Amino acid sequence: MEPRINLLANELGAKISKRIYNVSLAIQQSPLPRTVQDLVMLRASQINGCGFCVDYHSKDAAAAGETAVRLNLVAAWRESTVFTAAERAALALAEEGTRLADAHPGVSDGTWAEVREHYDDDQTVALVSLVAMINAANRLGVIVRNPGGSYEPGMFASMAP
């Protein structure tokens, strides 16, 4: 599979990509635990079928110390015992926030209550923003057919301000 266009090789595409990356950096630097961020980005990317993002976020999570068992079970987190209650709440929000177009009623009150039980205001803002941003990134990757397999942890560090 070949990409339809290299967004980073296009002047406007690079400009937009850098801004998206900088919003992602603000989320990364938030008080939302990095492990939760990695799990949420991986799960949304799996749902959206973005090979590049699944590659990116699974490799970054592994490089940060996430275990293979947990990474392999993200797709089946509801039937797994390796995730905390807080992680499960975040994964539920990621799924419900990602499946908006699948005749899903949106984020349920039950999921929202679980999120609020485990995360303070800043963490919740970061989590909601993360779900929105990873879905935007997934859509970019899928639309341009950016294939998975070539990501190396840290390869986008030069985009930071």
Protein Blocks (a to p, Z undefined) as FASTA:
>chain_A
ZZfbdfklpmklmmmmmmmmmmmmmmmmmmbdfklmmmmmmmmmmmnopaklmmmmmmmm
mmnopafklmmmmmmmmmcckbcfklmmmmmmmmmmmmmmnopabjafklmmmmmmmpcf
klmmmmmmmmmmmmmmmmmmmmnopaehjacghklmmmpZZ
